Amino acid sequence: MSVERAAILGGTPVVPAGPPTWPPPNPAWTEGLTAALADGSWGRYHGPWCERLRAALRQSHELEHAILTCSGTVAVELALRGLGVTAGDEVILAAYDFKGNFQDVLALGATPVLVDVRPDNWALDVEQVDQAITDKTRAIVASHLHGAHVDMARLAELACGRGLGLLEDACQAPLATVQGKVAGTWGDVATLSFGGSKLVTAGRGGAVVTRRADVAQRIRLHTQRGNEAYPLSELQAAALLPQWEQLSACHVRRLETVQSLRRELAEGPSARGLLPFPHPGPGCEPVYYKWGFQFEPAAWGGLTRDQFAFAMRAEGLALDPGLRALHKIHASRRFRAVGGLDVATRADRDVLTLHHPVLLRPSDEGRCVATAVRKLWAQSAELVDWFQRQPALADMPGDSV
Ligand SMILES: *Cc1c(COP(=O)(O)O)cnc(C)c1O
């Protein structure tokens, strides 16, 4: 079978139209917005939509308190405040995590303590958390990233035993099932994001959910200043509510694409060059926001992760560099590192993520990813050569939202 030329070598892109935009047009979501416009609640401080959204979040998580916020980043900061984190405290988090989580810890005057991730799933290595704890430790942040899960059963036991607050960051994993429980219900408090790239979006927005009345009260004391200091609007809530109601059905469609793509990639010739993050295991139903892959430069004859991502973009597919590891982008005086953080350093260099909108398309779009990977694999030597002749591309950014 002849393989098409790679797009950057002059061939036709696999998806000429490029990655699908997000959010897509959706009648149910439009209906929510239209209703908020019709009843005038879109322009009010208080109306039915925020209350309905809070109720939906409480119900989905079976938790007593839901607080809506203007972003996921603020939700994380408020959740840490709710746990009583203050200046001089230490907060443990993975060295490979969302950049804002690190900065939220700093915003409170606390010190981020970075722990390595696991080589098999790139999630916080719970076995290394114990040795990170000092008498200054106040809280632990656990983020479920790229379709992988932190071992929450073990971590919750450890946090409880040591009297530490546990924040479960479910911004990338709304309504995932983690070891038999809904993501966000393992810890003392959890966060969600409704940012523009997220699975449930209002362009901006977020939420904190918790069963702990004292945590919710501390957050309210900070946010209520005669009026909400970090609000989500009625208009945003009207757009979010129908998405929340459709979320599980959308998860199923994305999962189907992931499963067929996982099979295709495993059977393809590039299987040792591009390894999807594994399924998190029994009792888990992951959700896919940005599905993670480990890129193996050696298998590609020296092609780098960033060059590969660039070539995939030319094919019309958003398989982009993952997050930057926190110790690679912050001055070392800002944090304390536990051990060498070797796996996080590799994640910084080698992780790729597939942006979710393509997963919602009919399953042949998922196949396009495998087709493009196969194409690049067959022409990797030519690609290495091509990039060597493009010095301007030598320092390509490795960051994504
Ligand atoms: C997106 C995200 C956030 C923050 O959300 P914003 O709404 O973009 O501020 C926090 N944590 C993780 C893991 C995220 O992916």
The ligand as an SDF file (V2000), in Angstrom:
LIG
                    3D

 15 15  0  0  0  0  0  0  0  0999 V2000
   -7.9310   24.0900   32.8770 C   0  0  0  0  0  0  0  0  0  0  0  0
   -7.4170   23.6020   34.1540 C   0  0  0  0  0  0  0  0  0  0  0  0
   -7.4550   24.3840   35.3330 C   0  0  0  0  0  0  0  0  0  0  0  0
   -7.8970   25.8240   35.3850 C   0  0  0  0  0  0  0  0  0  0  0  0
   -9.0050   26.1470   34.6840 O   0  0  0  0  0  0  0  0  0  0  0  0
   -9.2760   27.5790   33.9850 P   0  0  0  0  0  0  0  0  0  0  0  0
  -10.7640   27.6170   33.9560 O   0  0  0  0  0  0  0  0  0  0  0  0
   -8.6430   27.5140   32.6430 O   0  0  0  0  0  0  0  0  0  0  0  0
   -8.7170   28.6590   34.8430 O   0  0  0  0  0  0  0  0  0  0  0  0
   -6.9990   23.8240   36.5040 C   0  0  0  0  0  0  0  0  0  0  0  0
   -6.5100   22.5740   36.5360 N   0  0  0  0  0  0  0  0  0  0  0  0
   -6.4420   21.7950   35.4400 C   0  0  0  0  0  0  0  0  0  0  0  0
   -5.9270   20.4170   35.5670 C   0  0  0  0  0  0  0  0  0  0  0  0
   -6.8780   22.2780   34.2110 C   0  0  0  0  0  0  0  0  0  0  0  0
   -6.7880   21.5090   33.1280 O   0  0  0  0  0  0  0  0  0  0  0  0
  1  2  1  0
  2  3  1  0
  2 14  2  0
  3  4  1  0
  3 10  2  0
  4  5  1  0
  5  6  1  0
  6  7  2  0
  6  8  1  0
  6  9  1  0
 10 11  1  0
 11 12  2  0
 12 13  1  0
 12 14  1  0
 14 15  1  0
M  END
$$$$
